[in-house]
Amino acid sequence: MSERNVLVINSGSSSLKFELIEADSGTSLAEGNVERIGEDTSLAGLRVGEREVRRDGEPIADHEAALRTAFDMFDEAGSNLAEMNLAAVGHRAVHGGQTFFEPTLVTDELIAKMAELAPLAPLHNPPGLLGMTVARKLLPDVPHVAVFDTAFFHDLPAPAATYAIDREVAQRWDIRRYGFHGTSHQYVSEQAAVFLDRPLSSLNQIVLHLGNGASVSAIVGGRAVDTSMGLTPLEGLVMGTRPGDIDPGITFYLARTAGMTIDEIDELYNRRSGILGLAGANDFRELLKRIDAGDQAARLAYDIYIHRLRKYVGGYLALLGTTDVITFTAGVGENNPDVRRDALSGLGALGIELDEQLNAGPTRGPRRISAAGSPTTVLVIPTNEELAIARACLSVI
């Protein structure tokens, strides 16, 4: 077993993903997930080679229980992690503020500082910190590394990173646009250059990371020049449970007129908005089923989602001037041809033409879906944040 194996842990708000990767070759040795954490019934599974372990139906109360379940499944599969020659454990870390933007060894001090930053990413930082804390208990003799979602956007140009509020207030409280999903945007933009066999430095790109959380970036020569998320992961596109761009005055109105507390508004924006708030379901497969069944709320939710997406694509086309490639990635972007079609339909005058057959095709790997004569190439490239995190860990250890 190679000594450059990295266990990557990605703790979401109600899920835990983990993967054991041979970082140099990129080979996935094992992968699994725990879903519906904190619900009455949870789903858990692990694949190690040809062997699969499932633990569906058991309630898994919290992220500590989820991580212990993951380790138990490794044992059941005959692959005790303590015997896997781990070089590191990599943790996806969503928000490091101004303090953390490079891969960083996890220490008590880092965990304490990230806990202070939890209000900036309330869905992600707390479970991420739990994952770090529990994993360090279970694997105390292995270096743990935090890899930050914001890193790729740390050097955004000042006009893109700066909010138009009082300068002293912004400086005092580190208020700026940080951006998120950076590991995915960087990985996918690099893979687009590989797919096209062109130098990364020669490409103007738009990357659409469309999952339950969604963001878009504009990238010039491998460097991000703008992105849709901001101080927190709330800004930008319509998402599964988050509204994206809204008038900030809504917050004041809800507090003063509706009598809602800040915590209630926070809960509304983070957990009860977006597609879920509009349609009652945030899984796109369920949303499309409801649309087919004639559900008008689901139809409106989908139309709002596409409307916002097209606005951002149009804005970034203008920002870049010339766009060489547009790439879809993440769960919705990789698997939903309807979203890809509707996001880019009617943009032939802007140099974007999809091939309907290629877009609707069953292929799951990296692929081109634009028409042969389209001036702008449109790609679908599966993201691999876990591999990117694993390799970032090696740069630290």
C-alpha positions in Angstrom: 0.0 0.0 0.0 1.4 3.4 -1.0 2.4 5.8 1.8 0.7 8.6 -0.1 -2.8 7.6 0.7 -5.0 10.4 1.9 -8.4 10.1 3.6 -10.6 13.0 2.5 -13.5 14.0 4.7 -16.2 16.4 3.5 -18.7 17.3 6.3 -21.9 18.9 4.9 -24.8 20.3 6.8 -26.6 16.9 7.0 -24.2 14.6 5.2 -20.7 13.2 5.4 -18.7 12.2 2.3 -15.3 10.4 2.6 -12.9 8.9 0.1 -9.5 7.2 0.4 -7.3 8.3 -2.4 -3.8 7.4 -3.7 -3.0 11.0 -4.2 -0.2 10.7 -6.7 -2.0 8.5 -9.2 -5.5 9.8 -8.4 -6.7 6.3 -7.8 -9.8 6.0 -5.5 -9.3 3.1 -3.1 -12.5 3.5 -1.2 -15.4 5.9 -1.0 -18.6 6.3 1.0 -21.1 8.7 2.5 -23.6 9.1 5.3 -26.8 11.0 4.5 -29.8 12.3 6.4 -27.7 12.8 9.6 -30.0 13.8 12.5 -33.1 12.4 10.8 -35.2 9.4 11.9 -33.6 7.1 9.3 -30.1 7.6 7.9 -28.3 6.2 4.9 -24.7 5.0 5.0 -22.5 3.1 2.5 -18.9 2.3 1.7 -17.3 0.8 -1.4 -13.9 -0.7 -1.1 -12.9 -2.3 -4.4 -15.6 -4.8 -5.3 -17.0 -4.9 -1.7 -19.8 -2.7 -0.6 -21.0 -2.2 3.0 -24.5 -0.6 3.7 -26.0 0.6 6.9 -29.3 2.0 5.8 -32.2 2.8 8.1 -30.3 3.3 11.4 -30.7 6.8 12.9 -27.4 8.6 13.0 -27.7 11.4 15.5 -24.8 13.7 14.6 -21.6 14.1 12.7 -19.5 12.4 15.4 -21.8 9.3 15.1 -21.6 9.6 11.3 -17.8 9.5 11.3 -17.6 6.6 13.7 -20.1 4.8 11.5 -17.8 5.4 8.5 -14.8 4.0 10.4 -16.8 1.0 11.5 -17.7 0.3 7.9 -14.1 0.4 6.9 -13.4 -2.3 9.6 -16.4 -4.4 8.4 -14.9 -4.2 4.9 -11.6 -5.5 6.2 -9.8 -2.2 5.7 -8.9 -0.8 9.1 -7.9 2.8 8.4 -5.2 2.7 11.1 -3.5 0.0 8.9 -3.8 1.8 5.5 -0.5 3.8 5.7 -2.3 7.1 5.7 -0.1 10.1 4.8 -2.7 12.6 5.8 -6.4 13.2 6.5 -7.7 16.1 4.4 -10.8 18.1 5.5 -12.9 20.3 3.3 -13.0 23.6 5.2 -15.6 26.1 3.9 -14.7 29.5 5.4 -11.4 30.6 6.8 -12.0 34.3 6.6 -8.9 36.4 6.0 -6.9 34.2 8.2 -6.9 30.9 6.4 -6.7 30.5 2.6 -3.9 28.0 2.1 -3.9 24.3 3.0 -3.2 24.4 6.7 -2.4 21.8 9.4 -5.3 21.3 11.7 -4.5 22.4 15.3 -6.5 23.4 18.3 -5.8 27.0 17.4 -7.2 26.5 13.9 -10.3 24.9 15.2 -10.9 27.7 17.7 -10.5 30.4 15.0 -12.8 28.6 12.6 -15.4 28.3 15.3 -15.3 32.1 15.6 -16.0 32.3 11.8 -19.0 29.9 12.0 -21.5 32.8 11.5 -20.1 33.3 8.1 -20.9 29.7 7.0 -23.5 28.4 9.5 -24.4 25.4 7.4 -20.9 24.2 6.8 -18.3 25.4 9.4 -19.9 23.7 12.5 -20.1 20.2 10.9 -16.7 20.7 9.3 -15.2 21.4 12.7 -16.9 18.4 14.2 -15.4 16.3 11.5 -11.9 17.6 12.2 -12.3 17.1 16.0 -13.6 13.5 15.8 -11.2 12.5 13.1 -8.3 13.7 15.1 -9.5 11.6 18.0 -9.9 8.5 15.9 -6.6 9.0 13.9 -4.4 10.9 16.3 -1.0 9.9 14.8 -1.8 11.2 11.2 -1.4 14.8 10.1 -4.8 16.5 9.5 -5.0 19.3 6.9 -7.7 21.8 6.3 -8.2 22.8 2.6 -10.3 25.9 2.2 -13.1 26.5 -0.2 -12.2 30.2 -0.4 -8.5 29.7 -1.4 -9.0 30.0 -5.2 -10.8 33.3 -4.8 -8.4 34.9 -2.3 -6.8 37.0 -4.9 -9.9 38.3 -6.7 -9.4 41.7 -8.2 -10.3 44.5 -5.8 -13.4 45.6 -7.9 -14.8 42.1 -7.7 -13.9 41.4 -4.0 -14.9 44.7 -2.5 -18.5 45.6 -1.3 -19.6 49.2 -1.7 -20.1 49.9 2.0 -18.2 52.1 4.4 -14.5 51.3 4.0 -13.7 51.4 7.7 -16.5 49.1 8.7 -15.5 46.7 6.0 -11.9 46.7 7.1 -12.8 46.4 10.8 -14.9 43.3 10.3 -13.1 41.7 7.3 -16.1 42.2 5.1 -15.3 41.3 1.5 -16.4 38.8 -1.2 -14.6 35.5 -0.4 -16.2 33.1 -2.8 -16.8 29.4 -2.3 -16.5 26.0 -4.1 -13.0 27.3 -5.0 -11.5 23.8 -5.0 -14.1 22.7 -7.5 -13.8 25.8 -9.7 -10.0 25.5 -9.8 -10.0 21.7 -10.5 -12.6 21.9 -13.2 -11.0 24.9 -15.0 -7.7 23.0 -15.1 -9.4 19.8 -16.4 -11.1 21.9 -19.1 -7.7 23.0 -20.4 -6.5 19.3 -20.3 -9.6 18.2 -22.2 -9.1 20.8 -24.9 -5.4 20.2 -25.0 -4.8 24.0 -24.6 -2.6 25.9 -22.1 -4.6 27.0 -19.1 -3.0 30.5 -19.5 -4.7 30.9 -22.9 -8.3 30.3 -21.8 -11.1 32.6 -20.7 -13.6 30.4 -18.8 -17.0 30.3 -17.1 -17.4 27.5 -14.7 -20.9 26.6 -13.4 -20.8 24.6 -10.2 -24.5 23.5 -9.8 -25.3 21.3 -6.9 -27.5 21.9 -3.8 -25.1 24.8 -3.3 -24.4 26.6 -6.6 -21.9 29.1 -7.8 -20.4 30.5 -11.0 -16.9 31.8 -11.7 -15.2 33.8 -14.4 -11.6 32.7 -14.9 -8.9 34.3 -17.0 -5.7 32.3 -17.6 -6.3 30.1 -14.6 -7.0 33.0 -12.2 -10.5 33.8 -10.9 -11.6 37.3 -11.7 -15.2 37.1 -10.3 -17.5 34.6 -8.6 -21.1 34.7 -7.5 -20.8 33.8 -3.8 -19.7 36.6 -1.4 -19.0 37.1 2.3 -21.0 34.0 2.9 -22.4 31.1 0.7 -25.7 32.9 0.5 -25.0 35.3 -2.4 -25.4 34.6 -6.1 -27.4 31.8 -7.8 -30.7 30.3 -6.5 -29.7 27.2 -4.6 -31.3 24.2 -3.0 -32.2 25.9 0.3 -30.6 29.4 -0.1 -32.1 32.3 -2.0 -28.9 33.7 -3.7 -29.1 37.5 -4.5 -31.9 39.3 -2.6 -32.5 42.9 -1.7 -30.7 43.3 1.7 -33.7 45.5 2.7 -35.7 42.3 3.0 -33.8 41.5 6.2 -34.7 44.8 7.8 -38.3 44.5 6.7 -38.7 41.0 8.2 -37.1 42.2 11.5 -39.1 45.5 11.8 -42.4 44.6 10.3 -42.7 40.8 10.6 -41.1 40.8 14.0 -38.6 38.0 13.1 -35.4 37.6 15.0 -32.0 37.6 13.4 -31.8 33.8 14.1 -35.2 33.2 12.5 -34.1 35.2 9.4 -30.8 33.3 9.3 -32.7 30.0 9.4 -35.1 31.3 6.7 -32.2 32.3 4.3 -30.0 29.2 4.9 -32.5 26.4 5.3 -36.0 27.4 4.0 -35.3 29.4 0.9 -34.2 28.6 -2.7 -35.8 25.7 -4.5 -37.1 24.2 -1.2 -38.7 27.4 -0.1 -40.4 27.9 -3.5 -41.4 24.4 -4.3 -41.2 22.3 -1.2 -38.4 20.1 -2.5 -34.8 20.8 -3.2 -33.8 17.6 -5.1 -33.9 18.4 -8.8 -35.1 14.9 -9.7 -38.1 15.4 -7.5 -38.6 19.0 -8.8 -38.7 17.7 -12.4 -41.2 15.0 -11.4 -43.5 17.6 -9.9 -43.2 19.8 -13.0 -44.2 16.8 -15.2 -47.2 16.3 -12.9 -48.3 19.9 -13.5 -47.1 21.4 -10.2 -47.1 25.2 -10.9 -45.0 26.0 -7.8 -42.3 23.6 -9.0 -42.4 25.1 -12.5 -42.0 28.6 -11.1 -39.1 27.5 -8.9 -37.3 26.0 -11.9 -37.9 29.1 -14.0 -36.5 31.4 -11.3 -33.5 29.2 -11.0 -32.8 29.3 -14.8 -33.5 33.1 -14.9 -30.9 33.8 -12.3 -28.4 31.4 -14.0 -28.8 33.1 -17.4 -28.3 36.5 -15.8 -24.9 35.4 -14.4 -23.8 33.8 -17.6 -24.6 36.9 -19.5 -22.9 39.1 -17.0 -19.7 37.0 -17.1 -19.7 36.9 -20.9 -19.7 40.7 -20.8 -17.0 40.8 -18.1 -14.7 38.4 -20.1 -15.3 40.0 -23.5 -14.3 36.7 -25.2 -15.2 33.4 -23.6 -13.5 30.3 -24.9 -15.2 27.6 -22.8 -18.2 27.3 -20.5 -18.2 24.2 -18.2 -21.0 22.6 -16.2 -20.1 20.6 -13.1 -21.4 19.2 -9.8 -24.6 17.1 -9.2 -27.1 19.2 -11.2 -24.6 20.5 -13.7 -23.3 17.1 -14.6 -26.5 15.1 -14.6 -29.3 17.4 -15.7 -29.5 18.1 -19.4 -32.6 20.2 -19.0 -30.8 22.8 -16.9 -27.9 22.9 -19.3 -30.2 23.4 -22.3 -32.3 26.0 -20.7 -29.4 27.9 -19.2 -27.8 28.4 -22.6 -30.7 28.2 -25.1 -31.1 31.1 -27.5 -27.5 32.4 -27.1 -26.3 31.6 -30.6 -25.8 35.4 -31.3 -23.4 35.3 -28.4 -21.4 32.4 -29.8 -23.0 29.6 -27.7 -24.7 26.7 -29.5 -25.5 23.4 -27.9 -25.7 20.1 -29.7 -29.0 18.7 -28.4 -28.0 15.1 -28.9 -24.6 15.5 -27.2 -26.3 17.3 -24.3 -28.9 14.6 -23.8 -26.5 11.8 -24.2 -25.9 9.2 -21.5 -22.2 9.7 -21.2 -21.0 10.5 -17.7 -17.3 11.4 -18.1 -15.8 14.7 -19.4 -17.5 15.6 -22.6 -18.2 18.4 -25.1 -21.8 19.3 -25.6 -21.5 22.3 -27.9 -22.3 22.2 -31.6 -19.4 21.6 -33.9 -19.4 25.2 -35.2 -20.0 26.9 -31.8 -17.4 29.7 -31.2 -17.6 29.0 -27.5 -17.0 25.4 -26.4 -19.4 24.0 -23.8 -18.2 21.1 -21.7 -19.4 18.9 -18.9 -16.6 17.9 -16.5 -17.2 15.9 -13.3 -15.7 17.7 -10.4 -13.4 15.9 -8.1 -12.9 18.0 -5.0 -11.7 15.0 -3.1 -8.7 14.4 -5.4 -7.9 18.1 -5.3 -8.0 18.2 -1.5 -5.8 15.0 -1.3 -3.2 16.6 -3.5 -3.3 19.9 -1.6 -2.6 17.9 1.6 0.7 16.6 0.1 1.9 20.1 -0.5 1.7 20.7 3.3 3.1 17.5 4.7 
